[in-house]
Amino acid sequence: MKKYKYFVILITMHLLYGCSNANSLEVTATAYTSNANETDSTPSLAAWGDTLSPGMKTIAVSRDLIKMGLGHGVEVSIEGFEGKYKVLDKMNKRWKRKIDIYMGKDTKKAKEWGKRKVTIHWVNEPS
């Protein structure tokens, strides 16, 4: 049933936006929080200037993914997660093919998530 659900999502994306705009990619996914020990003195301030707060569905992306169309504000589906996640943060230049899933201030949940491979789906806006 799970595979069917994502097949339907991809077909819908294809019908709405055309094949060339729908994208899928396997990436490494870790989790992060807005706790000062993980960042700097402004832990809720994302790289593009957005303010993060617990409960938001957002991710940070490695900069190579930005070049692939995952820029600020793009909505992403993550297999295994409900709903859409918005790209509101970017990662250090050293990371490649990686996302960080925002988990509010829940350090325990972020540590339990650990590091996993996931498939993400997004649609590039027509130019």
N, C-alpha and C positions, 0 to 999 in steps of 0.2 A: 504494500500500500504506500509506503514511504517513497519508493522510487517513482510510482505512478504520480504522486503529488508533485514532485519536481519536474517530471516530464510535462505535466499540464502547465506548470509555470513557464517552462521553456517554450512550449508551443504558443502560449498566450503572448509571451514577449515577442516571439517571431511574428505572429499575426499583427500585433500592434505596432511594432517598430521596424520590422524587416530583419532578416537574418543577420546582416552585417552589424547591427547595433546591439544584439544580445550577446552577452559574454559570460563565460563560466571559467573558473580557474581554481585549481587546488593550491591552497596556501597553508603555511604554518600559522596557527592561531594560538596566541597566548592571551592573558587577561591582565588588566591593570585597574587601579583604583585612583581616586583623587585624595590620596593621603600624602602628607608632606614628606614622609620617608621614601617615597617612590619617585619624587620629582624635585621641585624647587619650592620657594616660599609662596608660590601661587598655584597650588595643586589642582585647582578647579578651572584654571585658564588653559585652554587648548592652544595648539600652535597657530591656528588661524584667527585666534581672538575670541572664540566661542567660550561661554561659561558652561561647564559641565555640572550636573547635579544628579544625585542618586535617582534611579528610575529611568533615566534617559537611555534610549537604545542607540548607541553610537559606537563607532570604532575609530581606531587610528590605523593608518596604512603606511607601509613602507613606500619610499619615494619612487621606486620603480613602478609601483602600481598606479601612482598618480599619472605617470606618463602613459599608462594603458587606459586612462579614462576614469580612474577612481579619484577624482578631485573633490574639493570641498563641496559638501552638500549632496553628493551622489548617494542614492539609496541602494543598499545591498541586501540580498537575501543570503543567509548563512544556513546551509543544510544542517538540520538538527535544532534550529532555533525558530521560534514563532516570530512572525512579523518582519518588518524591514529595519535595518540599521543604517543610520546616516553617517557618512564620513565627515567627522568634525575635527580630526586631529591627524597629525603626521608624525612619523617616527624618525629616529636618527638615521642618517644616511648609510650607516653600516648594514642595515637590515635589507633583505631582499625577499620578495614573495611572501610577505608576512603581514598579518593584521593583529591588532590588539583589541580585544573586546572590553568595553568599559563596564565595570561592575560596581559603580558607585563608590562606597567606602567599605565594601564587604571584602576585606583582605582574605578571610577564610575561604570564601567562595572562589576568589581569584586563584588562590593557591591550589584548591581542589581541582580547578579546571586544568591547571598546569599548561602543557604544551601538546597540541594535537594538530593533525592534518584535517582540514575541512575544505569543502567546495563552496565557493561563493558565486553568486549570480548578480549581474547588474546590467543596466541598459545605458549605453551612451546616448546622450541627447543628439538628435539629428542636427547637423550644422547648416 
